[in-house]
């Protein structure tokens, strides 16, 4: 568990406390919601870049093949002994 200390203007802290937003659970929900929104914005930015670059969308089969190839590569890397040992 990590402890985080923040500095807020008194008026904001009082309003947030009265709304129940300063509890551990409430702050966790706020952070999770913010991270989901941020991930969505990043996804939209990537989609815009792909569209601007005229990159053709991948089929589900192509995506699955890429996932399987990455997993196989990861498994192969995990199976190798560390560099310099035998």
C-alpha positions in Angstrom: 0.0 0.0 0.0 1.3 3.5 -0.9 0.6 6.6 1.2 0.1 9.8 -0.9 0.0 13.3 0.6 -1.6 16.1 -1.4 -2.0 19.8 -0.8 -5.4 21.3 -1.6 -6.9 24.7 -1.1 -8.8 24.7 2.1 -12.2 25.5 0.5 -11.7 22.6 -2.1 -10.7 20.2 0.6 -13.8 21.1 2.7 -16.1 20.7 -0.2 -14.5 17.4 -1.2 -14.7 16.1 2.3 -18.4 17.1 2.6 -19.1 15.2 -0.6 -17.3 12.1 0.7 -14.5 12.4 -1.9 -11.5 12.3 0.4 -11.9 8.7 1.6 -9.5 6.1 0.4 -12.2 4.3 -1.6 -13.4 7.5 -3.2 -9.9 8.7 -4.2 -9.3 5.2 -5.7 -12.4 5.4 -7.8 -11.5 8.9 -8.9 -8.0 7.8 -10.0 -9.3 4.7 -11.7 -11.9 6.8 -13.6 -9.3 9.3 -14.6 -6.9 6.6 -15.8 -9.7 5.0 -17.9 -10.4 8.4 -19.5 -6.7 9.0 -20.2 -6.4 5.5 -21.8 -9.4 6.3 -24.0 -7.9 9.6 -25.1 -4.6 7.8 -25.9 -6.5 5.2 -27.9 -8.2 8.0 -29.9 -4.9 9.7 -30.6 -3.4 6.4 -31.9 -6.5 5.9 -34.1 -6.2 9.5 -35.5 -2.5 8.9 -36.3 -3.3 5.6 -38.0 -6.0 7.3 -40.0 -3.7 10.2 -41.0 -1.0 7.7 -42.1 -3.6 5.8 -44.2 -2.7 2.5 -42.5 -5.3 -0.1 -43.4 -7.1 -1.6 -40.4 -6.1 -5.2 -39.4 -8.6 -8.0 -39.6 -9.3 -10.0 -36.4 -7.3 -12.9 -37.9 -4.3 -10.6 -38.5 -4.6 -9.2 -34.9 -4.8 -12.8 -33.5 -1.7 -13.8 -35.6 0.2 -10.9 -34.2 -0.8 -11.7 -30.6 0.2 -15.3 -31.1 3.6 -14.3 -32.6 4.3 -11.9 -29.7 3.4 -14.6 -27.2 5.6 -17.2 -28.9 8.5 -14.6 -28.9 7.9 -13.9 -25.2 7.9 -17.6 -24.4 11.1 -18.2 -26.4 12.8 -15.3 -24.6 11.7 -16.7 -21.2 13.0 -20.1 -22.0 16.5 -18.9 -22.8 19.1 -19.0 -20.0 20.3 -15.5 -18.9 23.0 -14.1 -21.1 26.5 -15.4 -20.2 25.3 -18.5 -18.4 25.0 -22.0 -19.7 
